[in-house]
């Protein structure tokens, strides 16, 4: 970590998850000031202890981003008390169509819409406004490589991540003249506890610590979009280049993960 980052005020959402926890630990260092949000109080406390042991000043907030009003109020209060320099929105949820179902359950689609798109987009918009007023700041939105593909067995997940990707692009353009950067991260498969619960093959599985380090470098460089590992960027372009009828046949031929 650079000396400037050691003095940075940082928010990590999804900090009780595998990637969010890895990001928190990556930034933990003497002088760092961390605010960690997560749904799992016990795991959040354990990660906070690790960060404090590394010398970081650390506070935690246990909440579920489904309650968007509460999350926005918490963000406003924390930013007013001690403004954020870097916000990493790493919360999210993955899911696939259940065995025997033709489509995903409506309740699950609604929940993923809130967790994967509405909540992080609203938080990013709010903090981008605060940062633009100050004339500086960095925002990271963690999406997914699944956003590049219309996955029939994970329509809600791929769809919500696609929406977040387009939002991140638009937000980046709207605030780049005000000293604020927005970085979209589109990772492939990450070896986390939540990820292991999702059935099916996971090619090119990445360690969360390695992903966190790559994200930190991208944020430091104010990179617009980070896709990792690199073969997923190639798959993104192949999806775009295929004629629609051929793309549809390929996607329909994908085998849903077995439950």
N, C-alpha and C positions, 0 to 999 in steps of 0.2 A: 504494500500500500504506500502511495506517495505521502509526503509530509502534509500536503494540503488536504488529502482525504482524511488524515487523522483528526483534523479539526472540523470535519463535516458532520452536520446533523442529518441523520438518516432514518427514514421510515421503511420498514419491510412488512408488507402484509403477507399472510400465508406463512408466517414465520414458524408455526408449529408443524408445517409440512416438510417434506424432504428437501425440496429445492429452496424454499424460503429459509429453512434452518441453515442450510449450507451458505446462503447469502449472508445471513446474520453473522455466522462464524467467520466468514471471509472478511467482513468489515470490522470485526471486533479487534480493537487495538487500544493501547493507552491514548487517551484523549478523544477517542471516538464517542459520539453520543447517539445511541440507538433507541428507537422506539419500535418494539416488536408487537405485531398484532397477529392473533391466531385463534382458531376455534377450540383447540385442545389445551386446556389450562395446564395439565400436568406436563405435557411435552413442551409447552411454551416456557414454563418455569425452568425446566432442565436446560433448554437452549439459552435462556437468559443467564443462568448460572455459568455456563460455558463462556459466554461473552464477557461477563464480569470478571471471570478468572483470567481472561485475556487482557484485562485492563480497561474495557469499555464501560462507560457510564450507560446503563441499560434500564429502560422501563418497559413494562409489558401492558398489553390491553387484550383481554379475552373477549372476543365478540364474533358473531357470525355475520358476514357481509350481506346475508339475505335481508337483514335489517338495515337498509340503505340509509334511512334518515338518521339512525344512531351513528352509523359510520361517518356520514358527512359532518354531523355535529362534533364527533370526536376529532376528526381531522381539523375542523375549524378551530377548536379549542387548543389543540396541541400546537398547531402552526402559529396561532396568535401568541402563545406563551413562549415558544422557542422555534422560530421559523425553520422549515426543512430546506436543506440544500439538495438532497437526493431522495427520491421516492421510488421504491421498487415494489411494484404491484404484482406479487407472485402468487396470490391466492387463485385457486381454480379447482375444478373438479372434472374428472373424465368418466365416461360411462359408454356402454354399448347397448344395442338392442338385446332384450332378454330372449332366452331360448324359446322358440315356438311363436314369437310375436312377428307380425308383419311390419309393424312400425313401433317406434319407441313410445313408451307411456307418456301421456300428456303432462302429468305432474312432474316427471323427470325432465321433460323438455323445458317446462317453465322454470324449474329450479336451476338448471344449467344456464338458462338465459340470464337469470339474475346474477349468479355467481361468476360466470365466465365473461359476461359482457356488460350488463347494466351497472353493476357495482364498480368494477374497475374503471369503466369509462367515466362514470360520475365522479369518482374520486380523482381521476386524472384531470378531468375538466376543472374541478374545484381547485386543486393544488396548482394547476397551470395558471389559473387566474391570480392566485396569491404570488406565485413566482414572477409572473409577468409584471406585476406591480413593483416588485423589488428589482427587476431587471436581470435576474439570474436564477438558475436552477436546472436540475436534470430529473427527468422522469423515465422510468423503465416499465414497459408493459410486457408481461410474459404471456405470449400467445402459444401457438403450436404449429408444427409443420403440417398437422392435419387440416389447417385452414386452407391449404392449397388444393385440397381434393374433396369432392362431394362423396363422402363415404356413406354408402347406403345403410350400413349397420351402426353408424355413429353420426347420424344426421345432426343431432342437437350439438354434439361436441364440435364437429367440424364447422357447423354453421355459426355457432357462437364465437369460435375462434376466428373465423373469417370476418365476422362483423367487427371484432376487436382490432384485427389487422387494418381494416379500412379506416376505422376511427383513429387509430394511432397515426396513420399517414396524414389524415386531415388535421388532427391536432398539432402534429409536428409543423405543418405548413403554417398554421394560424399563429403560432407563438414563436417561430424561429427568429423573427425580427425583434423580439423582446428579451433576448438573452436566455431563452429557455429551450432546452433540447428534449426531444422525445425519441426514445429508442424502443423499437419493437423487437422482441426476441421470439424466434420461432424454432423451438427445439424439437428434436425427434424423441426417441424413447429414453427416459431417465430412470435409473435404478433406484426408485423410492418405494417405501412401503405401500403407498397408494397405487403406484404404477404396477406393482406386483400382483395386486388384486384383480387387475383387468386381464382377462384371458387372452390367449393368442400369442403368436410369435412377436418378439421385440428385437428386430435387427439393429445392429450398431448401438447397443445399449451403452449409455454414458453414465459416469459417476456424477452425482450431484455436485461434489466439490469441484470437479473439472468444469462443469457447466457454470457454476457460480463465478469461477475465475474468468471465464470467457465473457460472461455478462459484465463483470466489473470493468474489464478492459474496454468493452464496447461503450459502456456508459462514460468512461473517462475520455474516450475519443469523440464522444457525442455522435456515435454511429447511428445512422437512421434505422438500419435493419440488420439483425444478426440471425442467420440461419445456421443451425448446426445439428449433426455433423454435415460437412459440405455435400455429401451425396444427396441430401434432401433438397438442396438448392437445385441440383440437376433434375430431380424428380419434379420439382415445381415447374421448371421450364418445359419439361416433356409434357406435363399435363396441359400447359397452355398451347403447345404446338400441335397436339393431336387433333385431328378433325373431330367434331362433336360426336358423330355416330360411333367412331372408333373409341373415343374416350368413354362413352356410355357403356360400350360392350366390355371394356376393361374393368370399369368400376362395378358393373353388374356381376362380373365374373369373380370378384373378390369374395373369398369365403369368410362369412361372419365368424368371429372367434367363438370357440365352443365354451359354454358355461360349465 
